[in-house]
Amino acid sequence: PRYGIQLVNNLSSMKPILLQSSLLLICLLGSVTGENIKIVETPASNRNYYSSSTKELTLRVPPSNISGPLHLQQLAGKCFVTEHKDYSYSICPFHNVTQKEVRQSWNRFEGVLGVWQEWLVENDTLTGQHFTMGEMCASADREAKVMFKCSTVTELSNVTEPSTCHYSLVLNTPLACFEGAMQVYHLLSPEQLKKWDQHNEEYYNEEITYQGLTKRRREVLADAGLVLHPDMVASRIEKDKSKSRYTLLS
């Protein structure tokens, strides 16, 4: 009798040698019977073989300049790693945040969640660091906020994803413990401090709205090098458009 053969099972689950032998047998059978053989593979998303290849990660833009309290600047050049669920997260203060899938699976994710941009500030206190312009996630950029918390040891913890491709992590460190460790006042020049207090008074006297206060405070923080001026943000966007790549710290 004449045979028509169609493979509908997942070939990728077979051992390499067994798979090669089976394919050879099928091809020989097809040549003898004269039938065309159609091999139907399962979608890549359903394959259960492993990928051990890793890509070389680079940054879309260079990190911003190191700024902020001198005692926290000693974290520059260091990286801290933690694992959460199926991923490993690495934060290198003043440089970058990365994510790597640690489970054995096809096409494991490995990417940059953000590049150091500026400090996060709430009222008159530094709360953490903002990393932006990570790898694309659909039509938006990945980004991460790393919050600083007082602790007896320096370690990374509390990884969450409050919204899609926007990550939050906590960097526990003794460097955030002593009084005034995260205060903005200590980082402002006399002129900048005068403007800061003036804007607070204007808000207290209801001369400006809270939105106006936030805007004026940001201008002072930008002058102090703690956040980026609008033109510097625009410059980062232009550098990204140039398609240049920058060195990752890990």
Stockholm file with secondary structure:
# STOCKHOLM 1.0

chainA/1-250         PRYGIQLVNNLSSMKPILLQSSLLLICLLGSVTGENIKIVETPASNRNYYSSSTKELTLRVPPSNISGPLHLQQLAGKCFVTEHKDYSYSICPFHNVTQKEVRQSWNRFEGVLGVWQEWLVENDTLTGQHFTMGEMCASADREAKVMFKCSTVTELSNVTEPSTCHYSLVLNTPLACFEGAMQVYHLLSPEQLKKWDQHNEEYYNEEITYQGLTKRRREVLADAGLVLHPDMVASRIEKDKSKSRYTLLS
#=GR chainA/1-250 SS CCCCCEECSCGGGSCHHHHHHHHHHHHHHHHHHTCCCEECCCCGGGCCCCCCCCCCCCBSSCCCCCCSCHHHHTTTTCCEEEEETTEEEEEETTTEEEEEECSCCTTCCEEEEEEEEEEEEETTEEEEEEEEECSEETTEECEEEEEEEECSSCEEEEEEEEETTEEEEEEEEGGGTSTTTTBSGGGSCHHHHHHHHHHHHHHHTTSSCHHHHHHHHHHHHHHTTSSCCHHHHHHHHHHHHTTCCBCCCC
#=GC SS_cons         CCCCCEECSCGGGSCHHHHHHHHHHHHHHHHHHTCCCEECCCCGGGCCCCCCCCCCCCBSSCCCCCCSCHHHHTTTTCCEEEEETTEEEEEETTTEEEEEECSCCTTCCEEEEEEEEEEEEETTEEEEEEEEECSEETTEECEEEEEEEECSSCEEEEEEEEETTEEEEEEEEGGGTSTTTTBSGGGSCHHHHHHHHHHHHHHHTTSSCHHHHHHHHHHHHHHTTSSCCHHHHHHHHHHHHTTCCBCCCC
//
